[in-house]
Amino acid sequence: MFTRITVGDRERALVIRSGRFLKILEPGTHILFALPFTVDVERHTLADRKLKSAWAEFLVKERRELAERYFVIVETGDREVAVVYADGKFLEILGPGSRALYWKSAASIGVRVIDVFTEPEVPREVLRAIAQTGAFPLIVGALVEEGKMGLLFLENRFVRQLPPGMYAFWKPASPRVEGFDLRAQTLDVTGQEILTRDKVSLRVNISAEYRIADPVALRMTVASSQEHLHRALQLALRRSLGAMTLEELLARKTEVEPEVASELRAGFAAIGVELRSIALKDIVLPGEMREMLNQVVAAEKQAQANLIRRREETAATRSLLNTAKLMEGNPVLVRLKELEALEKLTAKVERIHVSGGFDGLLDELLPKGKS
């Protein structure tokens, strides 16, 4: 008829009689009247700290005063998480829409409830406490590397910019971090077919150097930054190069028209991009056109060589004329020229027989009528 129940010092017991909650037993020996009822005793150790029982919800809703006497009740809304401490040490994190009961007599229970949308970033002190346990529930980590800028989105809504560093956010807020490289970058547009003003078809390769100055404006303005920049550069240069003749294009190979560059810079600046430089890397001509240009260049070089040759011949003739004018009526200069000619001739002869002095030598080397 009676049931004796002994509860240890580190235990508590829930008594259920005929399927109905009766009471909570503290340490000691208890006598319960059983017959004609069925009595069940649900024992719990305080080492668990949290009540793990199907009766937890019942206690909170139907026996609130009893629950508040024995437990610390922790409840979170749909936008909240709760960081629970036991005796000042991290115990666990409760996610949104949760409820838990912690035995008051098991430890000093501390609770910090956080709105994950108001405070999406995990506080450093909380992160350090969690790190000591090696468990990271309900937390998403993010790394923003040096030279980059991160954009934080919560439920696909932009919140703020993140400078380089390590970050941790509450997972229930659906955080997402997109990184943007703020360093100088190069964009190459290759193999673009262009028809010049004089109807010559060719291909060009274009290179531009740019830097993302405002990642927020870029992210909010265009869906794909690389595709947008590529298309803007392509269209602007098609308009520019298509208005030139082949000769003009070859003469300004490394340049882009100032008005085109200015137009591109203004367009890029509107979406948060700083365009630093833009240039033509290569111009690829069709085979026939390349051969014709080679012929034109060869003809121009040959004409230049002929012109230089005629200039040199004219200069040599003019020099001879000036020398002849100086020698006329000047026997000494004539004699010096004769000696110069004699020196050149004797340098090519192995043996010379001299008779009749200098005049005889001249007559022998330069007979009359052959000078």
Sequence and secondary structure as in RCSB ss.txt:
>XXXX:A:sequence
MFTRITVGDRERALVIRSGRFLKILEPGTHILFALPFTVDVERHTLADRKLKSAWAEFLVKERRELAERYFVIVE
TGDREVAVVYADGKFLEILGPGSRALYWKSAASIGVRVIDVFTEPEVPREVLRAIAQTGAFPLIVGALVEEGKMG
LLFLENRFVRQLPPGMYAFWKPASPRVEGFDLRAQTLDVTGQEILTRDKVSLRVNISAEYRIADPVALRMTVASS
QEHLHRALQLALRRSLGAMTLEELLARKTEVEPEVASELRAGFAAIGVELRSIALKDIVLPGEMREMLNQVVAAE
KQAQANLIRRREETAATRSLLNTAKLMEGNPVLVRLKELEALEKLTAKVERIHVSGGFDGLLDELLPKGKS
>XXXX:A:secstr
 EEEEEE TTEEEEEEETTEEEEEE SEEEEEE TTS EEEEEEEGGG B  STTHHHHHHH HHHHHHHEEEEE
  TTEEEEEEETTEEEEEE TT EEEEETTTS EEEEEEETTTS B  HHHHHHHHHHT  TTEEEEEE TTEEE
EEEETTEEEEEE SEEEEEEGGG EEEEEEE S EEEEEEEEEEE TTS EEEEEEEEEEEES HHHHHHH S H
HHHHHHHHHHHHHHHHHTS HHHHHHTTT   HHHHHHHHHHHHHTTEEEEEEEEEEEE  HHHHHHHHHHHHHH
HHHHHHHHHHHHHHHHHHHHHHHHHHHTT HHHHHHHHHHHHHHHHTT S     SHHHHHHHHHS TT  
